[in-house]
Amino acid sequence: MLSLHEVMHRNALTCLLLYCRPGFEKECATEIMERAAELGVSGYAKAKPDSAYVVFAPHDAGGMSALADGLRLDRLVFARQLICSSGLVSGLPVAHRTVPLLEAARALGTRFGALLLETADTNEAKETLAFCRKFEPHMRRTLEEAGLLGEGMAEAPRLHLFFLGSAAAYVGLSFPCNSSPWPMGIPRLKMPREAPSRSTLKLVEAMFTLLDDEEREERLKPGMKAVDLGAAPGGWSWQLAQRGLLVTAVDNGTLDKQLLASGMVEHLHEDGFHFRPGKPVDWMVCDMVESPSRIAALVAEWVATGLCRDCIFNLKLPMKKRHEEVERCRAIIEQRIEQEDLRFELRLKQLYHDREEVTGYLHAEKQNHPRRRGV
């Protein structure tokens, strides 16, 4: 099995394919251009409005190798999935679509641990998604007969076929260590019947996207204490209580009665911006409707002053200059945390269950060695 770096050197992978939320193609394109430039790679991005994907192509062949070595999906705020592609295969014959797709897959020069037939996350693409479901068994059988698809190859690259319609698809691959584990980058989460609101899905997606398995086990333990700012009606408090955390829900609004009856949540009728706990807590979460910069400053102050060590928060973005606003908030948080003797991690991501917002995770602790910036 080849590594991604080896695949890059042996094959004609020509572009990156990134999935994003419809309407955020401009932000996704701007971000990938900036990240590529940081790695010394110049290129151009194709971003059709409301298409829910972006294609970035380096100007020279060596650019893809540099991107494979240095680009991380978890550093991209607006991209849900990151795929290295050999380009678009168009004009697929109705009766023999598998033939040119098999040739394109074989040209990648490696075996695959999984096959994913995907399309854009748009209303217009729903018909294409139905086609993908019907076509998948035929393509899977073709790859298995060709010896390109193997079972039990957890670390092997995954083959992605991203269909723009039934006659055209981008062919590419991703590695499990640097990609979303979910088809189309979308986690399929079931809405808990007992939860007070659908906002609970934002928090659980954040926990599984922004923290890894080890971090969740270590940093979300039963008995820990948490504060939920702007808690009403209690979707985030409910999610924390389900994990055994003792929650102080701060909001002048009304909380769900069953949530309060659980004994895991205490409701304080106070303003979330002015409340401070008498003693430090393990967690603070915040989903208040307020300007992003004000939320960023609040989060940074809680962590910098030791009121909490971990924080998950939402930034409600403006209609324009959304990428610029995210970077402004990042700077606000990093500059405040760096004033203290803290080692920290800052992760920002536009989640599937987000809309005009980005979710952040901030973790900080004392250190005895040089400060490290967030990622």
C-alpha positions as CSV (number, residue, x, y, z in Angstrom):
1,M,0.0,0.0,0.0
2,L,1.4,3.4,-1.0
3,S,1.5,6.4,1.2
4,L,-0.1,9.6,0.1
5,H,3.3,11.1,-0.6
6,E,4.2,8.2,-2.8
7,V,0.9,8.4,-4.7
8,M,1.6,12.0,-5.4
9,H,5.0,11.3,-6.9
10,R,3.8,8.4,-9.0
11,N,0.6,9.7,-10.4
12,A,-0.9,12.6,-12.2
13,L,-3.0,14.0,-9.4
14,T,-3.7,17.5,-10.6
15,C,-6.1,19.2,-8.1
16,L,-7.7,19.3,-4.7
17,L,-11.4,18.8,-4.4
18,L,-13.0,20.3,-1.3
19,Y,-16.6,20.0,-0.1
20,C,-18.2,22.9,1.7
21,R,-21.6,24.3,2.8
22,P,-23.6,25.8,-0.1
23,G,-23.1,29.5,-0.2
24,F,-19.6,29.3,1.4
25,E,-17.6,28.5,-1.8
26,K,-15.9,31.9,-1.8
27,E,-14.7,31.5,1.8
28,C,-13.5,28.0,1.1
29,A,-11.6,29.1,-2.0
30,T,-10.0,32.0,-0.2
31,E,-8.9,29.8,2.6
32,I,-7.3,27.1,0.5
33,M,-5.5,29.8,-1.5
34,E,-4.0,31.2,1.7
35,R,-3.1,27.8,3.1
36,A,-1.5,26.8,-0.2
37,A,0.5,30.0,-0.3
38,E,1.8,29.3,3.2
39,L,3.2,26.1,1.8
40,G,4.8,27.9,-1.1
41,V,2.2,26.6,-3.6
42,S,0.5,29.0,-6.1
43,G,-2.5,28.1,-8.0
44,Y,-6.1,28.9,-8.9
45,A,-9.4,28.0,-7.4
46,K,-12.7,27.3,-9.2
47,A,-15.7,28.1,-7.0
48,K,-19.2,28.2,-8.5
49,P,-21.7,30.0,-6.2
50,D,-24.0,27.6,-4.3
51,S,-22.3,24.5,-5.8
52,A,-21.1,23.2,-2.4
53,Y,-17.6,22.4,-3.6
54,V,-14.3,24.0,-4.7
55,V,-11.5,22.8,-6.9
56,F,-7.9,24.1,-6.4
57,A,-5.3,23.4,-9.0
58,P,-1.6,24.2,-8.4
59,H,0.3,26.0,-11.2
60,D,3.1,23.4,-11.3
61,A,3.3,19.6,-10.8
62,G,5.3,19.8,-7.6
63,G,2.5,21.7,-5.9
64,M,0.4,18.7,-5.2
65,S,3.3,16.9,-3.4
66,A,3.8,20.0,-1.2
67,L,0.1,20.1,-0.4
68,A,0.1,16.4,0.5
69,D,2.9,16.9,2.9
70,G,1.7,20.1,4.6
71,L,-2.0,20.6,4.2
72,R,-4.3,19.4,7.0
73,L,-8.1,19.2,6.7
74,D,-8.4,20.0,10.4
75,R,-6.7,23.4,9.7
76,L,-9.4,24.3,7.1
77,V,-12.4,26.0,8.6
78,F,-14.8,25.9,5.7
79,A,-13.9,22.6,4.0
80,R,-15.8,19.4,5.1
81,Q,-13.7,17.0,3.0
82,L,-10.3,17.1,1.3
83,I,-9.7,14.9,-1.7
84,C,-6.7,14.7,-4.1
85,S,-8.1,14.3,-7.6
86,S,-6.8,13.4,-11.0
87,G,-9.5,15.6,-12.5
88,L,-13.0,15.3,-14.0
89,V,-14.0,12.3,-16.1
90,S,-16.8,13.5,-18.3
91,G,-18.9,12.0,-21.1
92,L,-19.5,8.7,-19.2
93,P,-21.4,6.3,-21.5
94,V,-24.7,5.3,-20.1
95,A,-24.2,1.6,-20.7
96,H,-20.6,1.4,-19.6
97,R,-19.9,4.0,-17.0
98,T,-17.7,1.7,-15.0
99,V,-15.1,1.4,-17.8
100,P,-13.6,4.9,-17.8
101,L,-14.0,5.2,-14.0
102,L,-12.1,1.9,-13.5
103,E,-9.3,3.2,-15.8
104,A,-9.1,6.5,-13.8
105,A,-9.1,4.5,-10.5
106,R,-6.4,2.2,-11.8
107,A,-4.2,5.1,-12.8
108,L,-4.0,6.2,-9.2
109,G,-1.6,3.3,-8.7
110,T,-2.9,1.9,-5.4
111,R,-5.5,-0.3,-3.8
112,F,-8.3,1.2,-1.9
113,G,-9.8,0.4,1.5
114,A,-13.2,1.9,0.7
115,L,-15.3,3.3,-2.1
116,L,-17.4,6.4,-1.7
117,L,-19.8,7.7,-4.4
118,E,-20.7,11.2,-3.5
119,T,-22.2,14.4,-4.8
120,A,-22.7,18.0,-3.7
121,D,-24.8,18.8,-0.7
122,T,-27.4,20.8,-2.6
123,N,-31.1,20.4,-3.4
124,E,-30.2,20.2,-7.1
125,A,-27.9,17.2,-6.5
126,K,-30.5,15.0,-4.8
127,E,-31.4,13.3,-8.1
128,T,-27.7,12.6,-8.7
129,L,-27.4,11.2,-5.1
130,A,-30.2,8.8,-5.9
131,F,-28.2,7.7,-9.0
132,C,-25.1,7.2,-6.9
133,R,-27.0,4.8,-4.6
134,K,-28.1,2.7,-7.5
135,F,-24.8,2.8,-9.3
136,E,-22.6,2.0,-6.2
137,P,-23.0,-1.9,-6.2
138,H,-22.0,-2.0,-9.9
139,M,-18.9,0.1,-9.4
140,R,-18.0,-1.8,-6.2
141,R,-18.2,-5.1,-8.0
142,T,-16.1,-3.8,-10.9
143,L,-13.3,-2.6,-8.5
144,E,-13.4,-5.9,-6.5
145,E,-13.0,-8.0,-9.7
146,A,-10.1,-5.8,-10.7
147,G,-8.4,-6.4,-7.4
148,L,-8.5,-2.7,-6.5
149,L,-10.8,-2.8,-3.5
150,G,-9.7,-4.6,-0.3
151,E,-11.4,-5.5,2.9
152,G,-9.8,-4.7,6.3
153,M,-7.4,-2.1,4.9
154,A,-8.2,0.5,7.6
155,E,-5.2,2.8,6.7
156,A,-5.5,2.4,2.9
157,P,-6.6,5.4,0.8
158,R,-10.3,5.6,0.0
159,L,-11.5,6.1,-3.5
160,H,-13.9,9.0,-4.0
161,L,-16.2,9.4,-7.1
162,F,-17.7,12.8,-6.9
163,F,-20.6,13.0,-9.4
164,L,-21.7,16.3,-11.0
165,G,-24.4,14.3,-12.8
166,S,-24.7,10.8,-14.1
167,A,-22.3,11.5,-16.9
168,A,-19.4,13.2,-15.1
169,A,-17.4,12.6,-12.0
170,Y,-14.2,13.8,-10.3
171,V,-12.0,10.8,-9.4
172,G,-9.7,11.1,-6.4
173,L,-8.6,9.7,-3.1
174,S,-8.2,10.5,0.5
175,F,-6.4,9.0,3.5
176,P,-8.2,8.3,6.7
177,C,-5.6,10.3,8.7
178,N,-6.4,13.5,6.8
179,S,-10.0,13.4,5.8
180,S,-13.5,13.3,7.2
181,P,-14.7,9.7,8.1
182,W,-18.2,10.5,6.9
183,P,-19.6,10.2,3.3
184,M,-19.8,13.7,1.8
185,G,-18.2,15.0,5.1
186,I,-21.6,14.9,6.7
187,P,-22.2,13.1,10.1
188,R,-25.5,11.3,10.2
189,L,-26.6,12.1,13.7
190,K,-30.0,11.1,15.0
191,M,-32.0,13.8,16.9
192,P,-32.5,12.6,20.4
193,R,-36.2,12.6,21.3
194,E,-35.6,13.9,24.8
195,A,-33.4,16.8,23.8
196,P,-34.9,20.3,24.3
197,S,-33.8,21.6,20.9
198,R,-32.0,20.6,17.7
199,S,-29.1,22.7,18.7
200,T,-27.9,19.7,20.7
201,L,-26.7,18.2,17.4
202,K,-24.3,21.1,17.0
203,L,-22.5,20.3,20.2
204,V,-22.3,16.5,19.7
205,E,-20.9,17.1,16.2
206,A,-18.4,19.5,17.6
207,M,-17.3,17.0,20.2
208,F,-16.7,14.3,17.5
209,T,-15.2,16.7,14.9
210,L,-13.0,19.0,17.1
211,L,-11.8,16.4,19.7
212,D,-10.3,13.0,18.9
213,D,-11.3,9.8,20.8
214,E,-8.5,10.2,23.4
215,E,-9.4,13.8,24.1
216,R,-13.1,13.1,24.5
217,E,-12.3,10.3,27.0
218,E,-9.8,12.5,28.9
219,R,-11.6,15.9,28.8
220,L,-15.3,14.9,29.1
221,K,-15.6,12.8,32.2
222,P,-18.6,12.3,34.4
223,G,-18.6,14.5,37.4
224,M,-16.9,17.4,35.7
225,K,-18.4,20.8,36.0
226,A,-19.6,23.0,33.1
227,V,-21.2,26.3,32.5
228,D,-23.5,26.8,29.5
229,L,-23.8,30.5,28.6
230,G,-27.0,31.4,26.7
231,A,-28.4,28.0,27.5
232,A,-32.2,28.3,26.8
233,P,-34.0,26.1,26.0
234,G,-31.2,23.7,27.0
235,G,-30.0,21.7,24.0
236,W,-26.3,22.1,24.9
237,S,-26.9,21.6,28.6
238,W,-28.8,18.4,27.9
239,Q,-25.9,17.0,25.8
240,L,-23.4,17.7,28.6
241,A,-25.7,16.2,31.2
242,Q,-26.0,13.1,29.1
243,R,-22.3,12.7,29.5
244,G,-22.5,13.0,33.3
245,L,-21.3,16.6,33.6
246,L,-22.8,18.9,36.2
247,V,-24.1,21.9,34.4
248,T,-24.8,25.5,35.4
249,A,-27.1,26.8,32.7
250,V,-27.0,30.6,32.5
251,D,-29.8,32.4,30.6
252,N,-32.6,34.8,31.4
253,G,-34.9,32.7,29.2
254,T,-36.8,29.5,30.1
255,L,-35.2,26.1,30.3
256,D,-36.8,22.7,29.5
257,K,-38.6,21.4,32.6
258,Q,-37.5,17.8,32.1
259,L,-33.9,18.9,31.8
260,L,-34.1,20.7,35.2
261,A,-35.8,17.7,36.7
262,S,-32.8,15.5,35.9
263,G,-30.9,17.0,38.8
264,M,-27.8,17.5,36.6
265,V,-28.6,21.1,35.6
266,E,-28.9,24.2,37.7
267,H,-30.5,27.2,36.0
268,L,-29.3,30.7,36.9
269,H,-31.3,33.7,35.5
270,E,-28.4,35.9,34.6
271,D,-26.8,37.5,31.6
272,G,-24.2,35.3,30.0
273,F,-21.7,38.1,29.4
274,H,-21.6,39.2,33.0
275,F,-21.8,35.8,34.8
276,R,-18.6,34.4,36.3
277,P,-18.4,31.3,38.5
278,G,-17.2,31.5,42.1
279,K,-14.7,28.7,41.4
280,P,-13.1,27.5,38.1
281,V,-15.0,24.9,36.2
282,D,-13.8,22.3,33.7
283,W,-15.9,23.5,30.7
284,M,-17.6,26.5,29.4
285,V,-19.9,26.3,26.3
286,C,-21.5,29.2,24.5
287,D,-24.1,29.5,21.8
288,M,-25.2,33.1,22.2
289,V,-26.5,35.3,19.4
290,E,-23.9,38.2,19.5
291,S,-21.2,39.7,17.4
292,P,-18.4,37.2,16.7
293,S,-15.6,39.4,18.1
294,R,-17.5,39.9,21.4
295,I,-17.9,36.1,21.7
296,A,-14.2,35.6,20.9
297,A,-13.2,38.1,23.6
298,L,-15.5,36.4,26.1
299,V,-14.1,32.9,25.4
300,A,-10.5,34.1,25.5
301,E,-11.1,35.8,28.8
302,W,-12.6,32.8,30.5
303,V,-9.7,30.5,29.4
304,A,-6.9,33.1,29.9
305,T,-8.0,33.9,33.5
306,G,-8.4,30.2,34.4
307,L,-12.2,30.2,34.8
308,C,-12.3,27.1,32.6
309,R,-9.8,24.9,30.7
310,D,-12.0,23.8,27.8
311,C,-14.5,25.7,25.7
312,I,-16.8,25.0,22.7
313,F,-18.4,28.1,21.2
314,N,-20.2,29.4,18.1
315,L,-19.3,32.5,16.1
316,K,-22.4,33.9,14.3
317,L,-20.9,35.3,11.1
318,P,-21.9,38.4,9.2
319,M,-23.3,38.3,5.7
320,K,-20.1,39.6,4.1
321,K,-16.4,39.1,4.8
322,R,-17.0,35.9,6.7
323,H,-13.6,34.5,6.2
324,E,-12.0,37.8,7.4
325,E,-14.3,37.8,10.5
326,V,-13.2,34.2,11.4
327,E,-9.5,35.2,11.2
328,R,-10.2,38.4,13.2
329,C,-11.7,36.2,16.0
330,R,-8.8,33.8,15.8
331,A,-6.4,36.7,16.3
332,I,-8.5,38.0,19.3
333,I,-8.3,34.7,21.0
334,E,-4.7,33.9,20.3
335,Q,-3.4,37.3,21.3
336,R,-5.3,37.2,24.7
337,I,-4.2,33.6,25.5
338,E,-0.6,34.3,24.5
339,Q,-0.4,37.0,27.2
340,E,-0.5,34.2,29.8
341,D,1.8,31.3,30.4
342,L,-0.5,28.8,28.6
343,R,-0.1,26.1,26.1
344,F,-3.2,26.1,24.0
345,E,-5.1,24.6,21.1
346,L,-7.6,26.5,19.0
347,R,-9.6,24.6,16.4
348,L,-12.3,26.3,14.2
349,K,-14.7,24.5,11.9
350,Q,-17.9,25.2,10.0
351,L,-19.9,22.1,11.0
352,Y,-22.7,20.4,9.0
353,H,-25.2,21.5,11.6
354,D,-24.0,25.0,11.6
355,R,-25.6,27.6,9.3
356,E,-24.2,31.1,9.1
357,E,-21.7,30.3,11.8
358,V,-18.5,28.6,12.7
359,T,-17.8,26.4,15.8
360,G,-14.6,26.7,17.9
361,Y,-12.9,24.6,20.4
362,L,-10.3,26.1,22.8
363,H,-8.2,24.1,25.3
364,A,-5.4,25.6,27.4
365,E,-3.2,24.6,30.3
366,K,-0.1,25.8,32.1
367,Q,3.2,25.0,30.6
368,N,6.9,24.9,31.5
369,H,8.2,25.3,28.0
370,P,7.9,27.8,25.1
371,R,4.4,28.7,24.1
372,R,2.8,27.0,21.1
373,R,0.3,28.7,18.9
374,G,-3.1,27.2,18.2
375,V,-3.8,25.4,14.9
